[in-house]
Amino acid sequence: MDKMKSFFIFAFGTIASILGNLTVPVLLMVICNIIDYVTGIMASPRRGNKISSTVGLRGIAKKICMWLLVVVGVIVDVLLEYAAGTVGINLPTNLMIGCIVCIWIVCNELLSILENIADIGVPIPKFLKKIVSLIKDQSEKKADVTSKESDKND
């Protein structure tokens, strides 16, 4: 039992040291990915869909692509910090873009989980979906980089 405990402590410590500020959002994302996948399988028969390996693999591929979106966000963070540093500006991003992407994905997953649970037949409190949608909207607003001038041109 102590070896197993030591392994989990080592694994979590290693992950936390690699991810830094992204540790909690990434772990939440992975947990939500798993819950969404499982609830999607559970809701599938109620939606009249058949469970197949092709559909399952497509779902797994989508989850992996979500992780890649976070990687893209982290790359943008590193690129911005590097570019700012080359011109003498100290711009510690602390993986801000990666975190915002991760939070947005977690919100999408939570909304999907709520839809799956509703399709299974469990009543969902209306405020829960509103809160998750509000968090998602706020994360999108925080990351909105369009200027008022470009909005006028659209």
C-alpha positions as CSV (number, residue, x, y, z in Angstrom):
1,M,0.0,0.0,0.0
2,D,2.9,2.4,0.8
3,K,4.5,1.7,-2.6
4,M,1.2,2.6,-4.3
5,K,0.8,5.7,-2.2
6,S,4.4,6.7,-3.0
7,F,3.9,6.1,-6.7
8,F,0.8,8.4,-6.8
9,I,2.6,11.1,-4.8
10,F,5.6,10.9,-7.2
11,A,3.3,10.9,-10.3
12,F,1.3,13.9,-9.1
13,G,4.5,15.8,-8.0
14,T,6.0,15.2,-11.4
15,I,2.9,16.3,-13.3
16,A,2.6,19.4,-11.0
17,S,6.2,20.3,-11.6
18,I,5.9,20.0,-15.3
19,L,2.5,21.8,-15.7
20,G,3.0,24.5,-13.0
21,N,-0.1,26.8,-13.1
22,L,-1.8,24.5,-15.5
23,T,-1.9,21.5,-13.0
24,V,-5.4,22.1,-11.6
25,P,-7.1,23.1,-14.9
26,V,-5.5,20.2,-16.8
27,L,-6.5,17.7,-14.1
28,L,-10.0,19.1,-14.1
29,M,-10.1,18.8,-17.9
30,V,-9.0,15.2,-17.9
31,I,-11.5,14.3,-15.2
32,C,-14.3,16.1,-17.2
33,N,-13.1,14.3,-20.4
34,I,-13.5,10.9,-18.7
35,I,-16.9,11.8,-17.1
36,D,-18.2,13.2,-20.4
37,Y,-17.1,10.1,-22.3
38,V,-18.7,7.7,-19.8
39,T,-22.0,9.8,-19.6
40,G,-22.0,10.0,-23.4
41,I,-21.9,6.2,-23.6
42,M,-24.7,6.0,-20.9
43,A,-26.9,8.5,-22.8
44,S,-26.3,7.0,-26.2
45,P,-29.0,4.3,-26.1
46,R,-31.6,6.9,-24.8
47,R,-30.8,9.1,-27.8
48,G,-31.3,6.2,-30.2
49,N,-27.7,5.8,-31.1
50,K,-25.7,2.6,-31.2
51,I,-22.5,2.3,-29.3
52,S,-19.7,1.3,-31.7
53,S,-15.9,1.3,-31.6
54,T,-15.8,3.8,-34.5
55,V,-17.9,6.3,-32.6
56,G,-15.9,5.6,-29.4
57,L,-12.6,6.2,-31.2
58,R,-13.9,9.4,-32.7
59,G,-14.8,10.6,-29.2
60,I,-11.3,9.7,-27.9
61,A,-9.7,11.5,-30.8
62,K,-11.8,14.6,-30.0
63,K,-10.6,14.5,-26.4
64,I,-7.0,14.2,-27.5
65,C,-7.5,17.2,-29.8
66,M,-8.8,19.2,-26.8
67,W,-5.5,18.5,-25.0
68,L,-3.7,19.7,-28.1
69,L,-5.6,22.9,-28.0
70,V,-4.2,23.5,-24.5
71,V,-0.7,22.7,-25.9
72,V,-1.3,25.4,-28.6
73,G,-2.3,27.9,-25.9
74,V,0.9,27.1,-24.0
75,I,2.9,27.5,-27.2
76,V,1.3,31.0,-27.7
77,D,2.1,31.9,-24.1
78,V,5.8,30.9,-24.6
79,L,6.0,32.6,-27.9
80,L,4.5,35.9,-26.5
81,E,6.9,35.8,-23.5
82,Y,9.9,35.1,-25.8
83,A,9.0,37.8,-28.3
84,A,8.5,40.3,-25.5
85,G,11.8,39.4,-24.0
86,T,13.7,39.9,-27.2
87,V,12.6,43.5,-27.3
88,G,13.3,44.0,-23.6
89,I,9.8,43.8,-22.2
90,N,9.2,41.5,-19.2
91,L,5.9,39.8,-19.9
92,P,5.5,36.9,-17.6
93,T,2.4,35.2,-19.0
94,N,2.3,32.4,-16.4
95,L,0.6,30.2,-19.1
96,M,-2.4,32.5,-19.1
97,I,-3.6,31.6,-22.6
98,G,-3.2,27.9,-21.9
99,C,-5.2,28.3,-18.7
100,I,-8.0,30.2,-20.4
101,V,-8.2,27.5,-23.2
102,C,-8.3,24.8,-20.5
103,I,-11.0,26.6,-18.5
104,W,-13.0,27.0,-21.7
105,I,-12.7,23.3,-22.5
106,V,-13.7,22.3,-19.0
107,C,-16.8,24.5,-19.3
108,N,-17.7,22.8,-22.7
109,E,-17.2,19.4,-21.1
110,L,-19.3,20.3,-18.1
111,L,-22.1,21.5,-20.4
112,S,-21.8,18.3,-22.4
113,I,-21.9,16.3,-19.1
114,L,-25.1,18.1,-18.0
115,E,-26.7,17.4,-21.4
116,N,-25.7,13.7,-21.2
117,I,-27.1,13.4,-17.7
118,A,-30.4,15.2,-18.8
119,D,-30.7,12.7,-21.7
120,I,-30.2,9.8,-19.3
121,G,-33.3,11.2,-17.5
122,V,-31.9,12.9,-14.4
123,P,-33.3,16.4,-13.8
124,I,-30.7,19.1,-13.9
125,P,-30.9,22.3,-11.8
126,K,-31.3,25.3,-14.2
127,F,-28.9,27.4,-12.3
128,L,-26.1,24.9,-12.8
129,K,-26.1,25.2,-16.6
130,K,-26.4,29.0,-16.3
131,I,-23.3,29.2,-14.0
132,V,-21.2,27.0,-16.3
133,S,-22.3,29.0,-19.3
134,L,-21.5,32.2,-17.5
135,I,-17.9,30.9,-16.7
136,K,-17.5,29.9,-20.3
137,D,-18.6,33.3,-21.5
138,Q,-16.3,35.1,-19.1
139,S,-13.3,33.0,-20.2
140,E,-14.1,33.9,-23.8
141,K,-14.4,37.6,-22.9
142,K,-11.1,37.6,-21.1
143,A,-9.3,36.2,-24.1
144,D,-11.1,38.4,-26.7
145,V,-8.3,40.3,-28.4
146,T,-10.3,42.0,-31.1
147,S,-10.3,45.7,-31.0
148,K,-13.3,48.0,-31.4
149,E,-12.0,49.0,-34.8
150,S,-12.0,45.5,-36.1
151,D,-15.4,44.9,-34.7
152,K,-16.7,47.8,-36.7
153,N,-15.3,46.4,-39.9
154,D,-17.0,43.0,-39.4
